[in-house]
Every structure is written in structure tokens, then in C-alpha cells.
Amino acid sequence: MAPEHRAGLHDPVPPRTGRPRPPAAGERRGQRPYEITDPGRSELAQWFATPISRTDRPRDELAIKLALALTTPGVDVRTVVQTQRTATMRALQEYTRLKSRETEAADLPWRLVLDAMIFQAEAEIRWLDHCEASLMRYPPPSPKAIPATAPDPENSEVSSS
């Protein structure tokens, strides 16, 4: 059961008897319609009125991956950046292709979602360009320079003179 259903924010619309009706605007055949409850309307109004904080968003997996790649011996960070750039470029091309198909005014919600995805992909590519430039300016240490384990001070031999 979906969390919003358990919270009482929406209920399934009871099936209609008699002749089937054509789908309502935005509704597709085979979808089970729901209607929002009064507590759901209040929650929705509060959600629309509250700005989304950057801290409310999930972690940035790509930034974490690149940060760890820089500190993991044997990982070619430039390859990681290039692999991500290629995947993001493909996604950007797909989003742009999808956007070129949508021309009706009723498609505005989907167009806005596609625009957001396009802008995010473009921003990611700019950030990857920045990462690559930073790698050129500040090359990471070679894997040989990073010890596999730190020496244990208790078990190391100390020569006394």
C-alpha cells in the first residue's frame, strides 16, 4: 500500500456502474483513478506553499562517486568523468528528442518536466567540464604515492642510536 494511501491522503474512486465512461483529461485506460481526500488537500496546499530546500533533496551520487574516485587507488578519474559525460549527453539528446514531439498545450506539464531534466543534464555536463579542468590544474596524486595501509606506530621498529 502506498504511503500516501496509508496516510489517508487519497482514496480509490469507487467503480462506476453502467456504461463505461471515456477517460477524463489526463487519465489513461487501465489506470485506477483516485480522488484526493480533505486531509490530502490540506497536505497538498501546504506542500505547494513550502519551498523545496536543497537539504531536502537526496544525496548527489555523482559528486560522491567522483570524490571517492579521487581518493581510491587505481581509479582513473578522467575515465569516470568521461563515462558520465557520455551517458549524460545521450540522456540530453533523448530528452530533447522527446521535447520536440510534444506540441499541444495540454502537454505543458510534461514539457516543464522535460525542460527541468534538460536543464539538469546541461548543468551536469558543465559541472563535469569544470571537474575535468580542475583535474588538469590539480592532478590527483599517483596511486603509488598513496600507501595501502597506514603504518602502525606500535609495531614499527625504531632504531636507537
N, C-alpha and C positions, 0 to 999 in steps of 0.2 A: 504494500500500500504506500502510495506517495506521501512524503512528509506533509505537504500542504493539505492533503485529504485528511490525514490523521489529525492535523491541527484544526480541522473544521473550516478551512478557508474556501473550499468549493465542494459541491455535491454533484453527483451524476444527474443529468437531466433524465427524468423517467421516460421510457419509450412511449411514443405516441401510438395510439391505436388507430385503425382505419387505413386510409391510403397513405403510401409513403409520400413524404413531402420532399421537394427539391432541397439540396443543401443550401444553407444560409451563406451569406457572403463570408468568405474566408474559411468555410467549413468544407471538408472533403469527405467523399463517400468512404464509409468504413471507419471513420473516426467516431469515437464515443463522445458526444457533447457533454460539457459540464457547464454549470452556471455558478457564478460567484455568490457566496453567502454574505450576509451583513457583516460578520466579523472579517471576512475576506475583503470586502470593500473598504473597511476601515484600515486594514493592514496595507492594502494596495495604495490608498491615499497617502498613508504615512511613508510608504516606500518611494512614491513619486516625489514627495516633498523633501526627502532626505538626500543630500548629495552623496555620491559614492566616494569613499575615501581611498586613497592609494593603498592604505594599510589593510583595507577590506578585500583586496584582490589576492588571488593565490600567488605563491612564490614564483619568481621568474626562473624557470627551469634552465633556460639558455644561459642566463648570466651565471648561474651556479655551475653549469657544465663547463663554461669557459674558465671560470675562476679555478675550478678543480683541475682542469686540463693543464693550466699553467703550473700547478704545483705537483703534478703527478709525473714521475719519471717515465720516459719512453713515449709520452703522448705528443704527437705533432699538432700543436695548437693551430697552426695555419691550415692544416687539413681539416680540422674540426670546423674552423670558421668557413672555409670554402665549401664544405659539405652542407653546412647550414644555409649558406648564401644560395647555393644551387636549389635546395629544397624550397626556400622562401621565394625565389624567383619563379619557380614552377607554380607555386600557390598563387602568387600575384598574377601570373598570366591566366590562371584558371578563374580567379575572382573577376578579372577584367573581362574575360570571355562571357562569364555569367551575367555580368552587368550589362553588356551590350545587347543581350537578349531581352531584358526587361524594359518595356516601353510604356506600359499602361500606368495610369495614375494610381490604380489600385495596388500596384507593385511598390509603392513608395516605402512601406515598412521594410520590405526585403531589400530594396535599393539602399536604404540607410544602413542596414546591417552589412551589406556588401561593401559600401563605402568605408565603414569602420574597419572591416577586415583588410581592405586595400590600404588604408592609411597606416594600420598597424604593421602590415608587411613592408611597406615603404620605409617606415621608421626603423624596423628591424634591419633592413638592408643598410640604411645609413649608419646604424649603430655598429653593424658588422664591419663596414668600411672604416669606422673610427677604431674599432678593435685591431684591425689589420694595420692601420697606420701606427697605432701605439706599439704593436709588436715590432714594427720596423724601427721605431725610435728607441724602444726599451726592450731589446731581445731578452727572452727568458734565459736563465742560466742553463747550460748544457746539462743533460741528465747525469754526466759523470761528476758534476760539481755538487750534486745532491746526495748525501750519504743515505744508504738504505735504512740504517738504524743509527740512532744517536749513541755515542759511546757511553757505557755505564761507568760513572766515576768511581763506584765502589770496587769494581773488578778490574779496573785498568791498573797497569803496573806503573809505579812511579819510581824513577831511578833517583837514588840519593847519592850525593857526592861526598 
